[in-house]
Amino acid sequence: MAKPTAARAQARTELYWTVPYVAVVVFAVAMLVLVWVLQRQETEIQRNAIARDVQWAEQTMRLHMQGTEEFLTQMARDLAAGSLDLDNFQLRANQHIANNPQLINLVWVEPGEVVRWSAPFDTTDWLAGDVLTSTQTVAFFRAREIGRPAYGDPYVNPRGEAVLELYIPVRHGRRFMGSMVAVYSIDRIVRHLVPSWFSEKYRLALIGPRGDTLAVNSSVQALDESVAYAIALDPPANGLMLRATAFRTVGAIPRALPTIMIIGLSVLMLWSLWLLRSHMRRRVRVEKERDRLFNLSLDILSILSADGTFRRCNPAFERLLGYPVVQMPGRPLLDFVHDDDIVATIEQLRLLANGQPVSFENRVRCADGRYKWLVWSINPVLDEKLFYAVAHDITGRKATEEALRAESAFRRAMEESVVTGLRAIDLSGRIIYANPAFCRMVGLSSDELVGAMPPFPYWPEEDIPRCQHNLDITLAGQAPSSGFEMKVLRKSGERLDARFYLSPLIDGSGKQTGWMASVTDITEPKRVRAALEAAHKRFEAVLDGLDSAVFVADARNDEILYANRAFMALHGFDVVGRRARAVTQPQPELGDYRVDPRKLQPADVPMELFDDELRNPLSGHWYHVREQATRWVDGRVVRMGIATDITDRRQMEEMSRQQEERLQRTARLVTMGEMASTLAHELNQPLAAISNYAMGCVKRMESGDYRQDEVLAAMQKASFQAERAGKIIRRIRDFVRKSEPRRTAVPLDEVVDDALGFAEIDARKAAVRVRREIAPKLPPVYADRIMIEQVLLNLVKNGMDAMGDTPDDCRVLTLSARVVREGLVEVSVADRGHGIRDEDAERLFTPFFTTKSEGMGMGLNICRSIIEFHDGRLWTEPNPEGGTVFRFTLPVEIAGERNARSA
């Protein structure tokens, strides 16, 4: 019966150990499947992103190529009209080529397939008098037949460069006058018609009709062929494909890293379970060995409760004291202690109750009435509320010790009172004495040390040669008076630093018997010193690694106390100790500081002294300089300065500002182009009135039948109409002319009137009623008049366009202005059109986004830039009556001037 029970227990144990292995395997498989699914999703997201980016790049190329088509079409019209000569052709063509680096040549080819004009003038590919090749004539005749722009097939020119040609037919009536030809470099198309961020992410290639690669933007970086997308390029729509392939951002190893880690961790966990299982088996074996040791020990081994009563004793208890083991559980230890030792034993039990291990001696009564001396070593286990005790019979030894106790009492008292380790060796190097402090220092007992020969047990293995050298010079009497440092190995494996001071050991007869060493633990002082040195090195390494120049100078005498590597590279590697103003540029003047740093006291710091941008007069570079007063390591007040080179940022800001100005002027020109016919009609009325009044006056004066007051009245009306026409022309010229933004105090109602004057005729054509709701006594705004007029005109025209499908009686555009709070005016333009969809509202102000089929997508982006330039904000809201409300804010005159001064 016992064997089946043991077998079932063994099977149950095996089952307990098998379940964790199965769980680890299932978890690893689940994690691998999850990683695979996530990587598949990541690849799909990358494919969607590259598809969007390639479509955007294709649209950008299409816009540039359509711009060239429009330019050549206009030149063809001018050539057909006879208003284009060779010089004008060269000027316009060279300027267009300079603005479009993807173009190589612009050419006029006569009907006889002979090149007449060619630009640039120094080209060697298209020379006047050259005849078209057979490849070029195909596109030439196709453009003549269809009467529209035609693209030729890509080919490689004599210079080995792949090119693409655009042919624009030139016609004067039905007469064919040849073609305007634009020659594109396919390599420049992929390099110049996409932004730099696109080239950093993708390899862009133009693929020919036969699948051959005509040009690529980069062939250096490794590609990720799994993330690629191709789209037809239209125009030219002749079989060209635009293909983008993502650069490889991570290698195969990082992508496989999660799988490797999951498998590795699973294997590690299985290995740890196996180790745990092995450990448990060893533990069971050790427990069996412990029980044998407990029963076979010659010393008394016992387990006591927290109240001092026996719970278990080994057979040695009966052999030494004569008490049966079975009778000991439940009996107190104090019942067996000699009356004179009870007080001391109780004290030891109290220490045990506080969790301190104890070792003490006392006299214990035997079963025959005699007493024996026992030395107890007891360790408490408070969690179990048990004491584990070992007692060794020292009765014989106590008799010997009693004789020596009196002699050694003074020596022991002295030894135990000192905290410095003392170690004595004889003339052969053998340890003959070690005090308790030294024993505690090395973690070894006196018995383990006394009698030891080199190498000593506290010598680290790696330092044995050095320790042996120190011992040799000690035995030779050559030890330095200042002592020497040594590494000391504790019994626990811990290493500490100690300093040994040596002196001769003289006996009572005056003879030297060895050497006495006093040993001091210097681990903590060395650690503190090393930590300070490491912190200092880290501090210097961090500052030397900065791109910004950092220096520290005395606030009173301007002496440079510290400079990092970037500072010394700019101003010289000998700057420390010199005056800061003698070596550094740029440097704030004393009047630029918030306070005079020379007058600061330690109690006044830290304090910000200067924070601004300065320009180096020698190199022309711009720096962001920041200085702060603080306290130096020696307590004095210093200036700590940091100078960061911001030249590139300043240049980019200037380029961005110039580009913004060009876009604004272009937008005004586009607006005026759209209003050309309307403005012509508006100018026609005053001009016709002037003509009629003048003709009437002439006829009256020719007939001789006239009165002076009637003629004067007619001439005054003609003068009024002429002044009206002049105002219209002047207003248009002010609107489109190129000028620097100039913010002044501007009456907002006048700006609104001018903008509505431009849009008045369009409003009549679109049957839109414009309501003007300007708050009375509106303060002037601090703005550029033309730029704000451009914003208003753009928003008004957008509102009119939005009401194209609105019933005539509901086409109302409301333009209002009011003061929303002190120093701020809010202007709103509300239409009752179709409104803005939620998905379009987020991208409404982004460049090239438009909801109009003929729009460029730049108007609202420029409007927002203008308003933000004026320290305002532009946003949209749904109109409760239907449609959209565009609102923007502008500072009033006083607030705007205050902001300008602070900037």
Salt bridges, closest charged atoms under 4 A:
GLU14 OE1 - ARG277 NH2 2.53
GLU14 OE2 - ARG281 NH2 3.91
ASP53 OD2 - LYS201 NZ 3.54
GLU58 OE1 - ARG62 NH2 2.81
ASP78 OD2 - ARG92 NH1 2.78
GLU110 OE2 - ARG116 NH1 2.53
ASP125 OD2 - ARG159 NH2 2.86
GLU161 OE1 - ARG159 NH2 3.48
ASP187 OD2 - ARG191 NE 3.16
GLU225 OE1 - ARG243 NH2 3.85
GLU287 OE2 - ARG283 NE 3.54
ASP291 OD1 - ARG290 NH2 3.82
ASP299 OD1 - HIS392 ND1 2.57
ASP340 OD2 - HIS338 ND1 3.75
ASP340 OD2 - ARG363 NH2 3.94
ASP341 OD2 - ARG363 NE 3.01
GLU347 OE2 - ARG350 NH1 3.21
GLU361 OE2 - ARG397 NH2 3.34
GLU361 OE1 - LYS398 NZ 2.87
ASP368 OD2 - ARG370 NE 2.84
GLU401 OE2 - ARG397 NE 2.71
GLU402 OE1 - ARG405 NH1 2.04
GLU415 OE2 - ARG411 NE 2.87
ASP426 OD2 - ARG430 NE 3.36
GLU448 OE2 - LYS491 NZ 3.14
GLU462 OE2 - ARG495 NE 2.84
GLU485 OE2 - ARG499 NH2 3.06
GLU485 OE1 - LYS526 NZ 3.21
GLU494 OE1 - ARG490 NE 3.63
ASP497 OD1 - LYS487 NZ 3.01
ASP497 OD1 - LYS526 NZ 3.81
GLU524 OE2 - ARG527 NH2 2.54
GLU540 OE2 - HIS536 NE2 3.00
ASP554 OD2 - ARG636 NH1 2.92
ASP558 OD1 - ARG639 NH2 2.37
ASP574 OD1 - ARG578 NH1 3.41
ASP596 OD2 - ARG598 NH2 3.10
GLU608 OE2 - ARG626 NE 3.06
ASP611 OD1 - HIS624 NE2 2.67
GLU613 OE2 - ARG649 NH2 2.44
GLU613 OE1 - ARG650 NH1 2.54
GLU627 OE1 - ARG639 NH1 2.65
ASP634 OD2 - ARG636 NE 2.76
ASP645 OD2 - HIS621 ND1 3.05
GLU653 OE2 - ARG649 NE 3.52
GLU654 OE2 - ARG657 NH2 2.42
GLU661 OE2 - ARG657 NH1 2.32
GLU674 OE1 - LYS797 NZ 3.85
GLU682 OE2 - ARG731 NH2 3.87
ASP709 OD1 - ARG707 NE 3.96
GLU710 OE1 - ARG700 NH1 2.66
GLU710 OE2 - ARG707 NH2 2.61
ASP734 OD1 - ARG737 NH1 3.50
GLU740 OE1 - ARG657 NH1 3.62
GLU750 OE1 - ARG785 NH2 3.37
ASP753 OD1 - ARG772 NE 2.83
ASP754 OD2 - ARG785 NH2 3.18
GLU760 OE2 - ARG764 NH1 3.20
ASP762 OD2 - LYS797 NZ 3.58
ASP801 OD2 - LYS852 NZ 2.95
ASP808 OD1 - ARG811 NE 3.49
GLU826 OE2 - ARG818 NH2 3.20
GLU826 OE2 - ARG887 NH1 3.16
GLU839 OE2 - ARG837 NE 3.63
ASP840 OD2 - ARG837 NH2 2.87
ASP840 OD1 - ARG843 NH2 3.89
ASP871 OD2 - ARG743 NH2 3.54
GLU877 OE1 - ARG887 NE 2.94
GLU881 OE1 - ARG832 NE 3.92
